[in-house]
Amino acid sequence: MGWDSHCHLQLDPLYEEVEFYLSEAAGAGVEGCLVPAYGAREWKRQERLLRHPNILLALGLHPWCVPNATLQSHQEALQRAFRDLPPKWGSRLRAVGEFGLDRLLDRCKDRIEDQKVLFVEQLKLAERVQLPVILHVVKAHGMAVELLESQPLSQGGVLHSYSGAPEMVERYARLGLSFSFSGNLFTSGKARESLAVAPVDRILWETDGPEGPGFGSEKPVVPAFLPRIVEKASQILGKSIEWCWSCHQENFKRIFGPINS
């Protein structure tokens, strides 16, 4: 039926039970997952996922990791990773991310200038490896647009779990970005408004597991939840569930390439 375009399967506890969650997802009609990176610890762990043919990978440094080390050490780690890992991951590497800007958490807000430097650096790395990006942007959309305008993306990318203002949709779209919506469609009025105005060829769905919003459950958010998000999207858009799946599949393949290659 479709792919979960963004799922943190590499994070505990989902990472250790990946076979179970993939099997459960398949039973719900979700064929596989694109797993973005979080930090250097996860880069090594992600390699283990290569044994699963229905998992694709992204490589990057999440803004939540920025307070954990110096700017220089992050820069050096990224350069090493993009030198050593793409040859190992081969065609399974489909994006650069998850990276971005976050001004919500105090510990991240204090390092916003370093976040900006790493944001631009990863935009340049995406151009170097000719891959789309997966962006995490929270309370920093104006800043993100300015940086994107200064470093255009030839391969485009996705703003994950988008809940920015609908007024920003056109600006991001002009820069080649698409919008992935998660369980935030259940909780965020801005996410619903943005979905309503997003171009059809720029919308995707994701779970944002294992801690995605919108499900009112203490259980981890898993790929098998994706059909619930699609059902909610269909209600918001007034379109059939089949139409929503078709949009997602077409846009996923256009951005991230064919599933099996």
N, C-alpha and C positions, 0 to 999 in steps of 0.2 A: 504493500500500500504506500509506503513512503520511508524516508530516512529522517531520523532525529538530527537536525542540522546543528545542534549544539548540546552536548551532554558531557558533564564532568565525570565520566566513568573512571578517570584516573584517581579520584579522590576517595578516601576511606568513607564508608565501608564498601562502596560500589566497586572500587577497583579490585578488591580481593574476591568479589563474587561475580566477576564479569560474565562468566559462562551462564550463570543462572539468569542474570538480568537480560542478556541477549536472547536467551531462549524465551523468557517471558515476553519480551518485546516482539519477537517473531510471532508468538501466539496472538498478539494484538494487531498484527499486520505491519509492524515497523521493521523494515528489513535490515537496518544497521544504524550506525552512529558516526558522526564526525566529532572527534574528541579533541578539544583545544588544550593547549598547555596552560599551566599555572605558574610554576617556578622551576628552578634548576633540579630540584629533587624529583619533580614529576617528569622532566625530560628523560631521565634514565628509566623511570618506571614505564613510560609510554612505549618504550621499545618492546616490552613484553606483549603489548596488544597487537603487534604485527602478526602474531600467529592466528589472529582472528580475521578472516578475509572480509568480514562485513563491518570492519572498523577502519575509518580514515582518520588522519591525524593533522593537527596544526601545531606550530612551534612558535612560542613567544613568551613574554614575561608579563604577568598580570600586574596591574598597578597596586594591588594589595600587597605584593611582595616587595615593593620599593623600599618601605621602611626597614626591611630586614638586613640591609647591607648598604655599603657606600655606592654612590653613583658609578665610580670607576670600576668597582668589582662587578656591578651589573653589566656595564658596557663590555668588559672583558669576557664575561660569561656568555653574553649574547654572540659576540664575535666568534668564540670557540664553538658554540652550539651550531651556528649557521655555517661554519666551516666543516664540522665533523658529522653532523646528523643528517642533512639532506641526502648524502650518498648512501647512508645506511637505510633510511626510510624510503627512499626511492619514490615510486609513483603513489605511495600511500600518503605522502605529505602533500596536503592540498591547500593549506592556508598558513598565514602568519598571524598568530594570536593565541590566546586572547590577550590583547594589550589595550591600553587606553589611558583615560584620565578619570580620577575619582576624587571629588571634593566633599563627599559625604562624611567619610570617616575622619576623625581628628588626626589620627596617626598618618593618614594619607595626605590630608590637607596641608600638613606641615611640610610635606615633601613635593608640593605641586610643581615647583620649578624642575626638580629632577624628573618627575613624571613627564613633563613636556619634552625634556631632552630625550628621554627613552622612547617617547611616542614618535618623535621625528626619526630617531635612529631606526626604529622598527618599520616605519614607512619606507625608509631607504632600503632596508633588508628585504622587504617585500618586493621592491622593484628589482633588486639584485637577483632574487630567485624567481621572479616573474610569477608570483602567486597573489591571490586576493587576501584581504585582511579580515580578521574578526575583531571588532572593536567593543570595548567596555567603556561607556561614557556615562558618568553620573554627576549631575549638577555642574557640568563643564561643557555644554554643547556649543556655546559661542566660541570658546577657546579651541575646541576640537575642530570646528569648521575653519577657523583662521589657520591652524596648523596644516590642515588638509589642503587648503588653498595654496599654501606655500610649498607643498610637496605632493603634486598630483599623483594619482594612482592609475596606472594603465590597466590593471587587472581588477579594479573595483574591490568590493568586499561587502561585509554585512555589519550592521549595528545590532549587536545581539541583545535580546530581551528588551527591545526598544520601548521606552516609556517617556521619551522626550516630548516636548510640545509639538502639536501638529504643524505649527508654523515653521518648524525646522525641517520638516519632511522634504519640501521642495529644494531647500538649500543642499541638504545631503544628497538628494537624488541627482542634482546637477553635477555633483562631484563623483558620481558613479557608484554610490552606496545603495545597498538594499536594506530592508528592515525585517528582522526576525522577531516574532512575537511569541511570548511564552505564557505561563500561567498568570502573568501580569494582566492579561485580558480579563481575568476575573476580579482583579483588585484595583486596577488603575484606570480612572476615567480618561487620562491623557493617552494611555496606550490604546484604548478603544477609539478615541477620536483620531489618533494618528493612523490607525489601521484603516479607518473609513476614508482617509484622503490619500493613502499611499498608492502609488501606481501599481497596477496589477502585476506587472513584470518585475516588481521589486519586493514582493512579500514572501516570507517563509515562516515556518513554525518551529518551535523548539521546546524542550522541557526545562532547560536551565537547571538540570539536576546536578547534584543531589539535593540542593536546597532552594529550588525554584519556588516562586510565590504562587498563591492562588488555589491551593488544594485543601487547606484546612486540616492537614494531617501531620502527625509527628513522624510518619514513615518517610524514608527517603523518596525524593522525586525521581522516578525511573523512566527509561525510554518508553515503557508500555503506557505511560500516561499521555503520550502524544495525541492519540485520537480524541481525548477529552478537550485538548486545546483546539484542535481542528473543528470539533463540534461547536465550541464557543465562538470561534471565528466565523463559522457559517451563519450563526445567529446574528452576529454583529453586521455582517456584510449582506445578509439576505440572500445568500447563495447556497447552493447545495453542498453537502459534505464532499461529494465527488469532485465538484468544481474546485473546492479549496485544496484537496489533495493534488489535483492536477496542476494547479498553479505552483504549489510547493515543489513538486517533483521537477517541473520544467525549469523553475528558477534555480533550484539546487544544482541541477546538472549544468546549467549555463554558467553559474558562478564558480562551482568547485570541480566541474568536469564530470565525465562519465563515471558511474559508480565502479565499474570493473574495467581497469585499464592496465 
